[in-house]
């Protein structure tokens, strides 16, 4: 959940997690489990961490020695609330990537996460230029929303400038010096639903904050997305890469 959504919560201390968030987290965990990353790594740095949900799921798995959550929307009040929400965990909160780089050595092996961030930037180089090849042991995981054809008022609500194709993301990262290890799409079912909404001119206006779907609906959506993701992984293993509502790339530099 990004900070704009966090700011709209009725109760910032206790809230229900939208199934898209939990399913997205499960997707990341699966990709990291498959990747040849030598965990436990020195650091995990989550760029655009929002309410720090994702990075805390990695803390629970003990995948790194140090953890950093970076978000330009962090204020002292937001940081304090997130610390309270997460029992004053070991996560370090930083307001921007320049501050992180100025105060931390580049010698330690690091996994940089940049999930659903690039689409919020008018120029992606604002972030990509900071991710220099300072350490051959670094890994970079990017995820972005896919297909401009389903761009809607929901994207506008979330502050998106664009959506991507896998080829677009691949080209962008390659031009900025990244070497692609793995790439693909996920959440095919959601793409189908979004295309139907677009065809019916029924743009989604709600965001993921203040989710009130109930336990049964949440379980149903999570199960659907788990099956969806499992099928896409099986097809990918035999060389069939089906489109989805999001695309990703795991890289080195």
N, C-alpha and C positions, 0 to 999 in steps of 0.2 A: 504494500500500500504506500503510495507516494504521500508526501507531506500535504499536498493540496487536499487529498482525500482524508488524511488523518485530521486535518484542521476542521473538517465538516462532521466529525464524529460527535454524536450526542454525549458519549461518555468516553473520554480518552484513556481511561484507566482499565476499562473492561468492555470488550466488544467482540462480536462474532466474526470469524475469519471467513471471507468469501471463498467458495470452492475453487474458483479460478486461481486464487493465491496458493492454496494448498496443493492443487494439481500442478501448478507451475513449479513449486518447490520440489515436488516429486520428480518432475522432468529433470531439473537440475541435478538432483541427487543421482539419478540414473546415469546421466551423461558423465558425471564426475567419477562414478564407480567404474564405468567402462574405459575412461581415459587412462592413459599411462602417466599419471601424475604421481610422483613419489610422496604420498601422504605418510607421515605427518609432514606437511610443508611448513616453512618458517612463518609465512603470513598469508592471510586471506584479506583482500581489500575489496569491499563492495561499494562500487561507485554508483551514486543515486540510490542509496540504501533505503530511503523512505523511513518507514517505522521500524526498520532493522529486523523484520521478521525472518527474512531469508538467512541472513548471516548468523542469527541465533540458532537456526536449525543446524548450521554447520559447526557451531560451538558445541552443541550437544553431541555431535559425532566426533569431536576432538580431531578435526582434520588439520589444524594448524597450531602453532605455538602462540601466535598473536593475531588479533582480529581488529580490522578497522572498518568503520561505517562512514562513508563520505556522502554529504548531501548539501548543496548550496542553500537549501531552505532551512537548515538547522539554525535555531536560535538557542540561547542559553536556556530558555523556558522549555523548548521542545526537547532538548537534550536531557534536561533534568527529568521530564516526564517519561522519556524512553528508558532512562536509567531505573526509575521507579518501577515501570512496567516489567522490566527484565531483571529485577532483583540485583541491581548494581553489578551486572555481569562484567566479564573481562573485556568487553568490546570497547574500543576507543572511538569516540565520535569526533569527526573532523568536518569543517565547513566546506572546504574545497580541495581539489587535488594538488594545487600548488602548495598549500599549507602542509599537506601530507609529505610531499616530496622534499620540501625544505627541512623538515624535522625528522626524517627517517632515512637511514642508509639504504642504498640501492643494492647492497651486496647480498641481502637475504633472498632466498627463493620465495617467489610470491605468485599467488593465483589472484588475478584481477577479474572481478565480475562486473559486467556492464550490461545489466538486463533491463530492457525497456527504458533506455536512457537516450540513445542516439536520436530517436525520433522527436525528442523534445528540444533539440538544438537546431537553430537555423543553419549552423555550419558545424558538422560533426568534428572538424579538426580542433575545435575548442578543447575536446577531450583527447582525441587520438594523438595530437601533437605532444601531449604530456607522457604518453606511454612509449617512451624511447626504449631502444634495445640495450638497456643498461646491464642486463643479466640474462644469460642464456638459459637459466633455470626457471624463468618466469613463464606462466601460462596466462591466457586471456580468454574469457568466455563471454561472447556477445549474444544477446537475444533481442529481436525487434519485431514489431507487428508486421504482418505480411499483406501484400497486395493493395495497391492504391485504388483498385477498382471497388473496394469495400470501405474506402475512407468515408466517414460519416460525421454527424454532429457529435457522436460519442468521442471521436478522435479530437474534435475541437474542444469538447469539455475537458479532456485530459491534457490539452496543450500540445498535441502532436502537430508537427509540420508535415509529416509524410508517413507512408508505409513503404515497405521494401519487398522486392523479390529476393530469392536466394542468390540469383546472379548479381543483383545490385549490391547486396551486402558483401558478397565475395569480391567483387571488383573494388568496392570502397576500401575494404581491409587490405587487399593486395597492393593497391596504390599507396597505402600508408605503411607499407613494409612488413605486414603480418604474413606469416606462413600458415596456411590453413591445414589443420590436422583432421578436423571433422566438421561436417556441415549438414543441414537438413531442415525439414519443416516438422511441426507438431501441431496437434489439435485440429485435425481435418474436419471433425464434426462441427466445431465452432465456426469454421470457415463456411460450411454449407449453410448453417443457420444465419450467418451474417449476410451471405449472398441472397438468401430468401428475404430477409428484412430489407435489404437494399432494393430488391426487385419490387417488393410491396410498398416501397417508400416509407418504411416504418423504422426510422432511425432510433437507436437506443439512446435514451437521454439520461438514464441513471448510471451512477458509477458503482464501485465495489464497496464504498463506505456504508456503514449502518445496514449491513446485510441482515435481513430478517426472514430468510428463506425457511428456517426451521430445520430440525435435525434430519428428517426424512428427505426433504428436498436436497439438502446439502449432501447427504450420503448418496443419493441418486445421481447427482451431477458428478460427484467425485468418482463414482463407479463407472459412469459413462466415459469420462475423460481418461480413466485408467485403461479401460478396454481399448479406446481409441488410440492411445499412445502405444500400448502393447502391440496392436496390429501394425501401426506405422513402423515400429522397430523391426518387427518380423519381416515386413516387406522390404525395408531398407537393407536387411542382411542378404536378400537375394537380388539386390540391385534396383529395386523399385522405390523411388523417392516420391511419395505422394504429397501434394500441397497441403498446407495447414494455415491456421490463422496467425501463427508465429513462425519465424525462422531463426536459426542459431548458427554460430560458428565457434569452434574451439581452435585457438591459434597459439603459435609461438612467434617470437620476433628476433 
